[in-house]
Amino acid sequence: MVLLDNTIVGAALPDMGQRLHTGLTGLQWIVDAYVLLVAMLLLSGGVFADRFGRRRVFLSGIALFTAASAVCALAPSIGWLLTGRVLQGIGAAALSPASLALLVAAFPVPQERVKAIGLWAGISGIGLAAGPLAGGVLADAFGWPAIFLVNLPIGVALLPAGRRFLSESRNPSAPAIDIPGTVLSVLGVGALAYGMIEGGSRGWTSPLILGSFAAAVVLVGVFFAVESRRAAPMFPLRLFRQRLFTVANTAMVVVGFALMGSSFFFSQFFVYVQGSSILRAGLQTLPTSLGMVILSPYAGRLAARYGFRIVVTTGLTLAGLGLLALGFVHANTGYGEVWWRLAVIGIGFALTLSPLTGAAIQAVSPQESGLASGISSTTRQIGAVFGVALLGAIVRGEESGGGSFAAGLTSAFVVAGGVTLAAAVLTGLWLVRSNPS
C-alpha cells in the first residue's frame, strides 16, 4: 500500500492537473508532500515502534494512512489534497518500518526470517509494479480520486485482522526519540524543496525563495550540529566515516533523484507530448516497473557473486544511458523506440537498490544493520524529493525561456542521465571498503 502510493499517483497526474486546475508546481507538491514526510520520519517511525510497541504503531499507521487516503479522495482543492498527502506520509513512515519489525520479531529463526522478509519485499514490489497500470485504469474510468479510494478497503480489512492476529513486541532498550533531529530534518529539507519547486513560478531571486534557501542552509547546519552532539542521534554521522557506507548512500541519493524525478514525467510525456489517453499512458510506463520487479530479486545474488562495485556500477551505467536515450524521444517517436529505453532504465535501477542497501549494511557492525538499512531507505527518499523538485524546475525553466514542455522533458531526462552516469563513475572507483575488517 505504501509503495503503491509512490507509483499510482504518477499515472493520475495529468487528470489531477486538469480537474484541480493546477500546473506543474502543484503536481510536484502532490508527489513531494508524501515523499518528504516518509523520508524524514522513516527512521523515527522505526524507533517509535520499538519503544511503544510495533503492533500499536503499525495499526496506528494503518488507521492514519487509511483516513488520509479518504481525505485525499474527497479533497475539493489542491490544498486539501496536499493535507491528505502529508498525513499519508506520516502514516506510511509509521507502518512501513513497524511492519518489517513485526516480521523480524515473529520469525526468530534466521532461515525463516529471510524467507519472510523476501516475501515482504516481493509483495512490496508488486505494489510498485501495479501502480502505473492501476493508476491509469482507475483514473481513466473513475477519475483521480479513485487511486486513493483503493486504499480504504485494504486499510479497513487490515485493522481488525491486525488486532486479532498480530502479537505485540517492543525493544525496552530502544533509544529515545530524536525530536530535535526529526523536526530540524523535516524543516530543513522541506525549505530546500520549497525553494526548488516554487522558484520557477515565483522567481529565483524573489525574497521568499532566497529566504527559503537561506533557511534551509541554516536548518541543515543546525541539524548536523545537533546530531553530532547527541548520544543517540537519528542520523549517526560517525557511520559516514566508512567510505563504503558514504559512497553507497551517496549513490542511493542519486538513484532516488533520477528514478523518482524522471518517472514523475513518464505519464505526462505520453499524455501531453504524444497524445495518449491516461489509461494507455499507464500501460506504456510499465516497462520500467516490470524491469525492476523481474530483476530485483536477482540483484542481491549477483552482488554476492560478483561484488557490489561491479553490479551497482553496471546498473547505474545502464540506467544513465537509458535516461539519456529517453531524452531523444519526441512527439512522433513510435512506442517501439520508447519501451526498450524505459525497460533499460528499470533494469539498471533494479541492479542498484538491493546491492546498495547491502553495501551500506556491510559497512557497519551487525548490531547497526537495521539502522544502516533505514538510513539507506531515507537517503533514497531524500533523493526522490530533490529529483521531483529539481527536474521539475528544469522543465519549468525551459518553458519560461520560451521552450516547449517536450524540450523541458528532454533537458530533464538528459540531466538525470548525466547525474546517474556520474554516480556510476563514483561507485566504480570507490564502492569498496576503505579498510579491511
Secondary structure, DSSP 8 states (H G I E B T S, - for coil): -TTHHHHHHHHHHHHHHHHTT--HHHHHHHHHHHHHHHHHHHHHHHHHHHHH-HHHHHHHHHHHHHHHHHHHHT-SSHHHHHHHHHHHHHHHHHHHHHHHHHHHHH--SHHHHHHHHHHHHHHHHHHHHHHHHHHHHHHHHH-TTHHHHTHHHHHHHHHHHHHHH------TT-----HHHHHHHHHHHHHHHHHHHHHHHH-TTSHHHHHHHHHHHHHHHHHHHHHHH-SS-SS-GGGGGSHHHHHHHHHHHHHHHHHHHHHTTHHHIIIIIS---HHHHHHHTHHHHHHHHHHHHHHHHHHHHH-HHHHHHHHHHHHHHHHHHHTT--TT--GGGTHHHHHHHHHHHHHHHHHHHHHHHHTS-GGGHHHHHHHHHHHHHHHHHHHHHHHHHHHHHHHHTT--HHHHHHHHHHHHHHHHHHHHHHHHHH-S-SS--
